[in-house]
């Protein structure tokens, strides 16, 4: 996972819910620490900006605005008290730039849900709480967190963020009767693996289509794929390689690196060797050769180290192609990595959501209260909190909640809802159905390296349309 307002999260023809967006001075301030268990405290002295709306969610029968089909409290409802929604996110590792805003977004959503509940039949009956913990991209820590949530009686957890950890957790979640809703896991390897796993993003079968077409349409015929060696990276690398080859391209090399890598010397040496081989195979035509780099914030370090030891790799005719792990992440436009990001442009795909006044107001609050920003994953986590709460109310029970949620409630609510990210329709594999991807790249605007929306890809045409893409040279 802009890190500022995921600029122009553009239009997919939508219906958008109107939720009570209460961003008041008393809103909780998200405190990111280095501990494994991180919670939220409220402060009356918070500097949070204020924005209010008195409009409750509309009916989803024939929605024209933001809606969730919240079910009134039935006569048989036994649910009462404070209902905790767990949140497993990254506050201190290489996804913290999106993990911190995601944690805040879930807590903001819980506050807005509680404000809305005051005007429903659930008033005085239940309240929702988002309990945020930091797993620092460690599966072992996430399993410990999941165990704690199970002991505490939590039935829904938002997260984890990365597919590797999701893959390590879903079977345990099922055993503990806990439903996982991830706003950012995209590996094709996890599609439909469990009734206890739902992902409100399209899986990488769609992104691989977008990426392979983007590069092939740009004239790339010889591709070198560098990727973080875990479920997300390897899954997307393999899917992209297969589709690129099917178009007639040649994948010269696939170069994995360990997710915890901080010194990229061996990786860069392999990249340099693969580049020489690919150019030779292309008869010296270097403009047909390109790198695709599938990773997260650590790609900034890879770029920085390349500038010192293999500077020619940053001056290739084609840009370095990125993916949703890098797209619009402000780690690539900060003072440390901006120069190198701008050199390679880093055109990177990210699934397309909607841009509305509701999403803008939420992003405004997130930007004012975190050091990260607001991207589709962050807005997705806000939607996921509503999805979790509404599904819980749909079940209306205090015991056997996980069974009810996993046996159809989450899927039903998602398929009837329109979040701030747009329609939340899930496929039979419990993943969001993909429609389109935006392509961000890094350009210098008013003297500063900035992510801009340079183009888009749609599944219906399998074509990339550029609006302000600039070749490297």
HELIX and SHEET records of a PDB file:
HELIX    1   1 UNK A   96  UNK A  117  1                                  22    
HELIX    2   2 UNK A  139  UNK A  151  1                                  13    
HELIX    3   3 UNK A  163  UNK A  175  1                                  13    
HELIX    4   4 UNK A  188  UNK A  190  5                                   3    
HELIX    5   5 UNK A  204  UNK A  217  1                                  14    
HELIX    6   6 UNK A  231  UNK A  246  1                                  16    
HELIX    7   7 UNK A  265  UNK A  281  1                                  17    
HELIX    8   8 UNK A  286  UNK A  288  5                                   3    
HELIX    9   9 UNK A  298  UNK A  309  1                                  12    
HELIX   10  10 UNK A  311  UNK A  315  5                                   5    
HELIX   11  11 UNK A  330  UNK A  332  5                                   3    
HELIX   12  12 UNK A  338  UNK A  344  1                                   7    
HELIX   13  13 UNK A  357  UNK A  369  1                                  13    
HELIX   14  14 UNK A  376  UNK A  395  1                                  20    
HELIX   15  15 UNK A  401  UNK A  404  1                                   4    
HELIX   16  16 UNK A  405  UNK A  409  3                                   5    
HELIX   17  17 UNK A  410  UNK A  416  1                                   7    
SHEET    1   A 2 UNK A  16  UNK A  17  0                                        
SHEET    2   A 2 UNK A  65  UNK A  66  1                                        
SHEET    1   B 2 UNK A  29  UNK A  30  0                                        
SHEET    2   B 2 UNK A  40  UNK A  41 -1                                        
SHEET    1   C 5 UNK A 126  UNK A 134  0                                        
SHEET    2   C 5 UNK A  81  UNK A  89  1                                        
SHEET    3   C 5 UNK A 156  UNK A 159  1                                        
SHEET    4   C 5 UNK A 179  UNK A 182  1                                        
SHEET    5   C 5 UNK A 197  UNK A 199  1                                        
SHEET    1   D 3 UNK A 250  UNK A 257  0                                        
SHEET    2   D 3 UNK A 222  UNK A 228  1                                        
SHEET    3   D 3 UNK A 289  UNK A 294  1                                        
SHEET    1   E 4 UNK A 348  UNK A 351  0                                        
SHEET    2   E 4 UNK A 436  UNK A 445 -1                                        
SHEET    3   E 4 UNK A 448  UNK A 458 -1                                        
SHEET    4   E 4 UNK A 463  UNK A 466 -1                                        
SHEET    1   F 2 UNK A 418  UNK A 419  0                                        
SHEET    2   F 2 UNK A 422  UNK A 423 -1                                        
END                                                                             
